[in-house]
Amino acid sequence: MTNRLANTKSLYLRKHAENPIDWWPWCDEALETARIRDQPIFLSIGYSSCHWCTVMEGEAFSDLAIADYMNANFLPIKVDREERPDIDSIYMQSLQMMSGQGGWPLNVFLSPDDLVPFYAGTYFPVDPRYGRPGFLQVLQALRRYYDHEKEELRQRKAVILEALLTSAVLQKTTDQEVTEDKLLTTGWETATKIITSKQVGNSFPMIPYCQFVLRGTRFNFSSLYNGQQVATQRGLNLALGGIYDHVGGGFHRYTVDPSWTVPHFEKMLYDNGQILEYLADLWSAGVQEPAFKRAVVKTVQWLTREMTAPGGYFYAAQDADSFVNSTDVEPDEGAFYVWSFQELQNLLTKEELTELQQEFSVSVNGNFEGKNVLQRLHPGELSETIEAALGKLFTVRYGETMKNLLTFPPAQNNQEAKTINWPGRIPAVTDTKMIVAWNSLMISGLARAAVVFQKPSYLELAAKAANFILDNQFVDGYFHRLNYEGEATVLAQSEDYAFFIKALLDLDQADVENTFWLEKATSLQDEFNQLLWSQELGGYFNTSSNKDLIVKERSFADNSTPSANGVAIANLVRLCLLTDNLSYLDLAESGIKAFNAVMGESPQACPSLFTALDWYCSCTLVRSQIGQIRSLMTKYLPAVVFSNVLDLPAESVGLVCQGLQCLPAPGSLQELLAQVQSSQNRS
């Protein structure tokens, strides 16, 4: 028997449709029912490819005793964080306030009258273990607390709500001594320290930090760090590590160790888009490591083969877990990707296996539960023998050679994964929904890679996805965040606006003769300003709707994706340069002032805001003809935009404008480049 979630479109919610728990989706009816019954709300937030979300679904949420108690004493609500990042952001912040850490599944207990949380946690086991109480014990204790400790409950909620409201206001600084140069220096040194710090436990890509470190290499910020080395090492960690799928392409979400060896195997679109852009930027900055180019090429192949819908948009994610056999009850973590030594011996020639062991971390005992995650030991080109060996592994995994397999249909749920007659291994489930923000990050990555590696096909792929969004995500005049099989739903949030406007501007710069992308970017920016800009505080609210939210946030912190406000402020500077509309620059200045105190007090939280500040301080416009632009656009010029013009001063190759002033017209390409580079270092 199914519950209410069976009729939802979210793959994550539908995974819980057969739980004995009487789940509700987040909706007005659910919230009102909790108030009428005076039942505390159990709010559980996760996403489809989350491993521990899957574990808890199969354990605690499938337990009959837990379900009976939950249904009688709580109003259980399930939320897909990929649908409602605004809800997730508020309650994740609550968890971090209570415990000092976060993660998913995010399980929060709310008072029904005001939706203020009074307890939160992540994974709860059925029985006490891992130093955690059993879930039924937690439920019983919290229901007693709710019923019998009303005054303490009121005081606890008041403290939490005050902290959330204070965080949402973000007081502006009055310290006139904090100059822009000082802020940039502090931000760069902080980001560099974070990237170079000795890690314990998980290793994440942290691309917003890496991008700002790379941007700062043109300044003499510090004698303690070599920014180019730091940025390059992160690229090597990614392109050589087990976080990268060396057989099929694409990057996993993170590794569970500090050596970049064993990944958490889910593949997220947002990571892959950001990493594509970062590796392309490293290459354009002169770090032309063959492993970077191979990772870009194979990741785009994975994207086109497994993650691109017939309509041109990109799917959201692939699960970490997959079935070994169709008769298995539960999937195994990483089964689609790992190799036993016996398998490698059976599949490869002696020469191939020997070379594979010389170039990759391959052993009899393996490095993950007795099997091998492939991690490269050395940078550089791979030999033909190694590529042939990896090609054999590809054929075993997919049941076809890489050359012949242009598209690989997704398994859209566990039932499909187990019942389709796959020619190779059973693949992980793919979440096929379209998320505007995540598609936008991939569009930006493809656009940059197209320019740097001179790949027009990458630009075509990016343009097709962008056109799908333009053609399908506006309903009744409003921009929408999600698309399920052709149906747009959920109003767009600030990250959807900000990331898509950036993607349109990146397409404009990759296709600089075409004014279409800039026109669409300016139109969408006007809607963004109208709906989400805070006239009183500056910056952009996360969402225009706040009837079911206890605070209205303006997110500034970078997580696995950049902060919406950081990207949005940088977009405003770029739009000002490209359109000569100074109102965009006024908004950018207001946004920087709004977050000035945060940047000074918590520089570790917001590298994208520092990137925006760099754009504001160093913004440079190059007006030239297409030939000169094409010779410059493959270089790493992180605060430059190009405008294609036909009417130039006599005997000039272009004009370089620093913010609101233009330099003397250069007479040669060498002089033009010198002006551009000087302008990039003026901060």
ZAMARGU-4260 file (C-alpha; in steps of 0.2 Angstrom, whole numbers, plus 5000, padded with zeros to 4 digits):
<rodrens>
0) 5000/5000/5000 | 5007/5017/4995 | 5006/5034/5004 | 5003/5051/4997 | 5021/5052/4990
5) 5016/5040/4976 | 5008/5054/4966 | 5022/5066/4967 | 5034/5069/4953 | 5050/5069/4963
10) 5060/5053/4962 | 5066/5055/4980 | 5049/5057/4987 | 5042/5042/4977 | 5056/5031/4984
15) 5047/5033/5001 | 5030/5030/4993 | 5029/5012/5000 | 5035/5016/5017 | 5022/5012/5031
20) 5025/5030/5037 | 5010/5041/5032 | 5021/5054/5023 | 5014/5071/5017 | 5023/5082/5005
25) 5026/5100/5010 | 5010/5109/5007 | 4997/5120/5015 | 4986/5106/5019 | 5000/5096/5029
30) 5005/5111/5039 | 4987/5115/5043 | 4983/5097/5048 | 4998/5098/5060 | 4991/5114/5068
35) 4973/5107/5070 | 4980/5090/5078 | 4993/5099/5088 | 5006/5087/5082 | 5024/5091/5081
40) 5030/5090/5063 | 5044/5078/5058 | 5052/5086/5043 | 5064/5074/5034 | 5074/5082/5019
45) 5085/5073/5007 | 5088/5070/4989 | 5087/5055/4977 | 5106/5050/4975 | 5110/5053/4994
50) 5117/5036/5001 | 5112/5038/5019 | 5095/5045/5014 | 5093/5028/5005 | 5099/5018/5020
55) 5087/5027/5032 | 5073/5024/5019 | 5076/5005/5020 | 5079/5005/5039 | 5070/5017/5050
60) 5057/5023/5038 | 5052/5005/5034 | 5051/4999/5052 | 5033/4995/5057 | 5035/5000/5075
65) 5043/5016/5071 | 5029/5020/5058 | 5015/5016/5070 | 5023/5028/5083 | 5027/5041/5070
70) 5009/5041/5063 | 5001/5042/5079 | 5012/5056/5087 | 5019/5066/5073 | 5014/5074/5056
75) 5028/5067/5045 | 5033/5078/5030 | 5046/5073/5016 | 5055/5087/5006 | 5066/5085/4991
80) 5080/5098/4994 | 5083/5099/4975 | 5065/5105/4973 | 5065/5117/4988 | 5082/5123/4993
85) 5074/5137/5002 | 5067/5126/5015 | 5082/5115/5016 | 5093/5131/5019 | 5083/5137/5034
90) 5083/5120/5043 | 5100/5115/5038 | 5106/5131/5047 | 5096/5126/5062 | 5104/5109/5063
95) 5121/5118/5062 | 5116/5129/5076 | 5111/5115/5087 | 5125/5102/5083 | 5139/5112/5074
100) 5138/5101/5059 | 5126/5097/5045 | 5122/5084/5031 | 5108/5073/5024 | 5096/5066/5027
105) 5091/5081/5037 | 5078/5077/5050 | 5070/5091/5060 | 5056/5092/5072 | 5045/5108/5071
110) 5032/5116/5082 | 5016/5115/5071 | 5010/5133/5076 | 5025/5142/5070 | 5036/5130/5061
115) 5051/5134/5072 | 5063/5119/5075 | 5067/5112/5092 | 5077/5097/5088 | 5087/5091/5073
120) 5099/5077/5067 | 5104/5068/5052 | 5105/5049/5050 | 5096/5040/5064 | 5098/5021/5065
125) 5084/5009/5070 | 5093/5002/5085 | 5106/5012/5095 | 5123/5011/5087 | 5137/5022/5080
130) 5135/5032/5096 | 5118/5037/5091 | 5101/5032/5099 | 5088/5022/5091 | 5076/5031/5081
135) 5061/5025/5091 | 5069/5031/5107 | 5072/5048/5099 | 5054/5050/5094 | 5047/5045/5111
140) 5058/5057/5120 | 5054/5071/5109 | 5035/5068/5110 | 5037/5068/5129 | 5047/5084/5128
145) 5034/5093/5117 | 5020/5088/5128 | 5027/5091/5146 | 5041/5104/5144 | 5031/5118/5136
150) 5041/5133/5144 | 5058/5126/5140 | 5051/5122/5123 | 5046/5140/5121 | 5063/5147/5127
155) 5072/5135/5116 | 5062/5140/5100 | 5064/5158/5104 | 5083/5157/5105 | 5084/5147/5088
160) 5072/5159/5079 | 5081/5174/5085 | 5098/5167/5079 | 5089/5163/5062 | 5082/5181/5060
165) 5099/5189/5065 | 5108/5178/5052 | 5095/5184/5039 | 5097/5202/5042 | 5117/5203/5040
170) 5122/5219/5048 | 5132/5231/5037 | 5149/5236/5042 | 5153/5253/5048 | 5172/5250/5048
175) 5179/5262/5035 | 5196/5254/5037 | 5191/5238/5028 | 5197/5243/5010 | 5192/5232/4995
180) 5211/5228/4993 | 5212/5222/5011 | 5196/5212/5009 | 5202/5203/4993 | 5219/5199/5001
185) 5210/5192/5016 | 5198/5182/5006 | 5212/5175/4994 | 5223/5170/5009 | 5208/5162/5018
190) 5202/5152/5002 | 5220/5146/4999 | 5223/5141/5017 | 5206/5130/5016 | 5212/5122/5000
195) 5229/5118/5006 | 5225/5113/5024 | 5228/5095/5028 | 5212/5086/5027 | 5205/5073/5038
200) 5190/5063/5032 | 5181/5068/5017 | 5188/5077/5002 | 5176/5089/4992 | 5180/5098/4976
205) 5176/5115/4983 | 5177/5123/4966 | 5171/5141/4972 | 5186/5141/4983 | 5198/5135/4969
210) 5191/5147/4957 | 5195/5162/4968 | 5212/5155/4972 | 5216/5154/4953 | 5209/5171/4950
215) 5220/5178/4963 | 5236/5171/4956 | 5238/5187/4945 | 5240/5198/4962 | 5255/5197/4974
220) 5243/5193/4988 | 5255/5183/4999 | 5273/5176/5001 | 5266/5161/5010 | 5257/5153/4996
225) 5260/5149/4978 | 5243/5151/4971 | 5247/5143/4954 | 5253/5127/4963 | 5238/5127/4975
230) 5226/5128/4960 | 5235/5116/4950 | 5236/5103/4964 | 5217/5104/4966 | 5216/5100/4947
235) 5227/5085/4949 | 5218/5079/4964 | 5202/5079/4954 | 5208/5073/4937 | 5220/5059/4944
240) 5210/5054/4960 | 5197/5041/4962 | 5184/5055/4963 | 5185/5054/4944 | 5178/5039/4934
245) 5193/5035/4923 | 5183/5022/4913 | 5167/5031/4909 | 5170/5049/4913 | 5162/5061/4925
250) 5166/5065/4943 | 5159/5058/4959 | 5153/5070/4973 | 5167/5068/4985 | 5179/5055/4992
255) 5178/5048/5010 | 5197/5050/5013 | 5209/5064/5012 | 5219/5055/4998 | 5206/5057/4985
260) 5205/5038/4983 | 5188/5031/4987 | 5173/5041/4982 | 5155/5043/4988 | 5149/5036/4971
265) 5135/5048/4966 | 5138/5059/4951 | 5130/5076/4953 | 5127/5088/4938 | 5132/5103/4948
270) 5149/5096/4952 | 5153/5091/4934 | 5148/5108/4927 | 5159/5117/4939 | 5174/5106/4937
275) 5173/5107/4918 | 5174/5126/4920 | 5188/5125/4932 | 5199/5113/4922 | 5196/5124/4907
280) 5202/5139/4916 | 5217/5130/4923 | 5222/5125/4905 | 5219/5143/4899 | 5230/5149/4913
285) 5244/5139/4905 | 5243/5123/4916 | 5241/5112/4901 | 5241/5095/4910 | 5235/5081/4898
290) 5225/5073/4912 | 5215/5089/4913 | 5210/5088/4895 | 5206/5069/4896 | 5195/5072/4910
295) 5186/5086/4901 | 5184/5076/4885 | 5178/5060/4894 | 5166/5070/4906 | 5158/5078/4891
300) 5156/5060/4883 | 5148/5054/4899 | 5136/5069/4899 | 5130/5066/4881 | 5129/5048/4883
305) 5120/5046/4900 | 5114/5063/4906 | 5107/5072/4891 | 5088/5071/4888 | 5081/5070/4870
310) 5075/5088/4873 | 5093/5094/4876 | 5093/5097/4894 | 5103/5088/4907 | 5098/5076/4920
315) 5101/5080/4939 | 5111/5065/4946 | 5116/5047/4946 | 5114/5037/4962 | 5129/5030/4972
320) 5121/5013/4974 | 5117/5000/4961 | 5112/4982/4960 | 5124/4968/4957 | 5111/4956/4952
325) 5092/4958/4947 | 5087/4947/4962 | 5096/4958/4975 | 5084/4967/4987 | 5095/4982/4991
330) 5108/4990/4979 | 5127/4990/4984 | 5137/5006/4985 | 5148/5009/4970 | 5144/4992/4962
335) 5144/5000/4945 | 5161/5007/4946 | 5173/4995/4956 | 5183/4980/4950 | 5190/4965/4959
340) 5207/4960/4955 | 5201/4943/4948 | 5190/4953/4936 | 5205/4963/4930 | 5215/4947/4928
345) 5201/4939/4917 | 5198/4954/4906 | 5215/4961/4903 | 5231/4954/4895 | 5246/4952/4906
350) 5254/4967/4898 | 5238/4978/4901 | 5237/4972/4919 | 5255/4976/4922 | 5254/4993/4915
355) 5238/4997/4924 | 5246/4992/4940 | 5260/5004/4936 | 5248/5019/4932 | 5234/5016/4944
360) 5231/5010/4962 | 5227/4992/4958 | 5230/4978/4970 | 5224/4960/4975 | 5216/4966/4991
365) 5209/4982/4983 | 5206/4999/4991 | 5187/4998/4994 | 5179/4983/5002 | 5190/4971/4993
370) 5188/4979/4976 | 5198/4992/4967 | 5193/5010/4964 | 5204/5016/4950 | 5216/5031/4955
375) 5230/5037/4944 | 5247/5038/4952 | 5255/5049/4939 | 5250/5064/4928 | 5254/5065/4909
380) 5247/5055/4894 | 5241/5038/4896 | 5248/5025/4884 | 5239/5016/4871 | 5240/5000/4881
385) 5232/5008/4896 | 5218/5016/4885 | 5215/4999/4877 | 5213/4992/4895 | 5201/5005/4901
390) 5191/5002/4885 | 5189/4984/4889 | 5183/4989/4906 | 5171/5001/4898 | 5164/4987/4887
395) 5161/4976/4902 | 5152/4989/4912 | 5141/4995/4897 | 5140/4980/4886 | 5146/4990/4871
400) 5162/4999/4866 | 5164/5017/4869 | 5165/5021/4851 | 5149/5013/4847 | 5139/5018/4863
405) 5133/5036/4859 | 5118/5035/4871 | 5114/5025/4886 | 5096/5025/4892 | 5094/5030/4911
410) 5087/5018/4924 | 5074/5030/4931 | 5070/5019/4947 | 5075/5003/4955 | 5062/4993/4946
415) 5068/4998/4929 | 5086/4995/4935 | 5082/4977/4940 | 5070/4972/4926 | 5078/4979/4910
420) 5090/4967/4902 | 5106/4977/4902 | 5120/4972/4891 | 5133/4975/4904 | 5132/4979/4923
425) 5116/4985/4930 | 5118/5004/4931 | 5114/5016/4945 | 5097/5025/4945 | 5097/5042/4936
430) 5086/5056/4942 | 5080/5063/4926 | 5072/5079/4932 | 5079/5096/4925 | 5085/5109/4938
435) 5088/5126/4930 | 5102/5130/4942 | 5112/5114/4939 | 5109/5115/4920 | 5116/5132/4921
440) 5132/5127/4929 | 5135/5114/4916 | 5131/5126/4902 | 5144/5138/4909 | 5156/5124/4910
445) 5153/5118/4892 | 5154/5136/4886 | 5171/5139/4893 | 5178/5122/4888 | 5171/5125/4870
450) 5182/5141/4869 | 5197/5135/4878 | 5198/5118/4869 | 5191/5124/4852 | 5176/5112/4853
455) 5161/5119/4844 | 5151/5103/4848 | 5152/5108/4867 | 5145/5125/4863 | 5131/5117/4853
460) 5127/5106/4868 | 5127/5121/4879 | 5116/5131/4868 | 5103/5117/4866 | 5101/5116/4885
465) 5099/5134/4886 | 5086/5135/4873 | 5076/5121/4881 | 5076/5132/4897 | 5071/5148/4888
470) 5057/5138/4878 | 5050/5128/4893 | 5053/5136/4910 | 5042/5152/4908 | 5024/5148/4913
475) 5012/5163/4914 | 5026/5175/4913 | 5036/5167/4928 | 5052/5158/4928 | 5051/5140/4935
480) 5065/5130/4943 | 5061/5112/4938 | 5055/5102/4923 | 5048/5084/4925 | 5046/5076/4908
485) 5041/5092/4899 | 5031/5100/4914 | 5039/5115/4922 | 5035/5117/4940 | 5041/5126/4956
490) 5045/5145/4954 | 5063/5149/4951 | 5074/5153/4966 | 5088/5165/4967 | 5101/5152/4962
495) 5091/5148/4946 | 5091/5166/4941 | 5109/5170/4945 | 5116/5154/4938 | 5106/5155/4922
500) 5110/5173/4919 | 5128/5168/4921 | 5126/5154/4909 | 5118/5166/4896 | 5133/5178/4898
505) 5145/5164/4896 | 5136/5159/4880 | 5137/5177/4874 | 5156/5177/4877 | 5159/5160/4869
510) 5148/5166/4854 | 5152/5184/4854 | 5145/5188/4837 | 5128/5183/4842 | 5118/5196/4852
515) 5104/5184/4857 | 5111/5177/4873 | 5115/5195/4880 | 5097/5200/4876 | 5090/5185/4885
520) 5101/5189/4900 | 5096/5207/4902 | 5078/5202/4901 | 5079/5189/4914 | 5090/5201/4925
525) 5076/5213/4925 | 5064/5200/4931 | 5076/5194/4944 | 5078/5212/4951 | 5059/5215/4951
530) 5055/5199/4961 | 5070/5195/4973 | 5080/5211/4975 | 5079/5218/4993 | 5077/5237/4992
535) 5080/5239/5011 | 5094/5227/5014 | 5103/5225/4997 | 5106/5208/4989 | 5094/5195/4983
540) 5082/5185/4993 | 5082/5166/4990 | 5064/5165/4985 | 5049/5177/4982 | 5037/5167/4992
545) 5038/5167/5011 | 5021/5162/5017 | 5028/5145/5023 | 5045/5150/5028 | 5050/5156/5045
550) 5063/5168/5039 | 5067/5176/5022 | 5085/5172/5018 | 5098/5181/5007 | 5111/5166/5005
555) 5129/5172/5004 | 5138/5156/5009 | 5146/5144/4996 | 5142/5126/4998 | 5143/5112/4985
560) 5137/5126/4973 | 5142/5144/4973 | 5131/5157/4983 | 5118/5165/4972 | 5122/5182/4978
565) 5140/5180/4974 | 5136/5175/4956 | 5122/5188/4954 | 5133/5202/4959 | 5147/5197/4947
570) 5133/5196/4934 | 5128/5214/4937 | 5146/5220/4934 | 5147/5210/4918 | 5130/5217/4912
575) 5135/5234/4915 | 5151/5233/4904 | 5141/5224/4890 | 5126/5236/4890 | 5133/5252/4897
580) 5118/5252/4909 | 5125/5260/4925 | 5110/5254/4935 | 5118/5237/4935 | 5134/5244/4943
585) 5123/5253/4956 | 5115/5237/4961 | 5132/5228/4962 | 5139/5241/4973 | 5124/5240/4984
590) 5126/5221/4985 | 5144/5222/4990 | 5140/5234/5004 | 5126/5222/5010 | 5138/5208/5012
595) 5154/5218/5017 | 5153/5214/5035 | 5151/5195/5031 | 5166/5195/5020 | 5176/5203/5033
600) 5170/5192/5048 | 5168/5176/5039 | 5179/5175/5024 | 5179/5156/5025 | 5161/5156/5020
605) 5160/5166/5004 | 5173/5164/4991 | 5160/5168/4977 | 5157/5185/4985 | 5176/5189/4984
610) 5175/5184/4966 | 5161/5196/4964 | 5172/5210/4973 | 5186/5206/4961 | 5174/5209/4946
615) 5169/5225/4954 | 5187/5231/4957 | 5195/5224/4941 | 5181/5224/4928 | 5188/5226/4910
620) 5179/5228/4894 | 5188/5224/4877 | 5179/5231/4862 | 5187/5224/4846 | 5183/5214/4830
625) 5180/5196/4830 | 5198/5191/4825 | 5207/5200/4839 | 5193/5194/4851 | 5196/5175/4846
630) 5215/5177/4849 | 5212/5183/4867 | 5197/5173/4873 | 5207/5157/4875 | 5218/5166/4888
635) 5214/5167/4906 | 5207/5184/4909 | 5195/5182/4924 | 5188/5199/4925 | 5187/5203/4906
640) 5172/5204/4895 | 5172/5205/4876 | 5161/5216/4864 | 5162/5213/4845 | 5162/5230/4837
645) 5165/5236/4819 | 5168/5254/4821 | 5185/5257/4829 | 5197/5272/4830 | 5208/5273/4815
650) 5223/5262/4815 | 5217/5254/4831 | 5214/5235/4835 | 5202/5239/4849 | 5198/5248/4865
655) 5201/5243/4883 | 5190/5251/4896 | 5193/5250/4914 | 5177/5251/4923 | 5170/5268/4918
660) 5186/5274/4908 | 5194/5269/4892 | 5213/5268/4889 | 5221/5276/4873 | 5217/5265/4858
665) 5231/5252/4855 | 5239/5251/4838 | 5243/5232/4839 | 5237/5216/4846 | 5252/5215/4858
670) 5248/5233/4865 | 5230/5228/4867 | 5235/5212/4877 | 5247/5222/4887 | 5233/5235/4892
675) 5221/5220/4896 | 5234/5212/4907 | 5238/5228/4916 | 5220/5232/4918 | 5217/5215/4926
680) 5230/5219/4939 | 5225/5236/4944 | 5216/5231/4960
</rodrens>
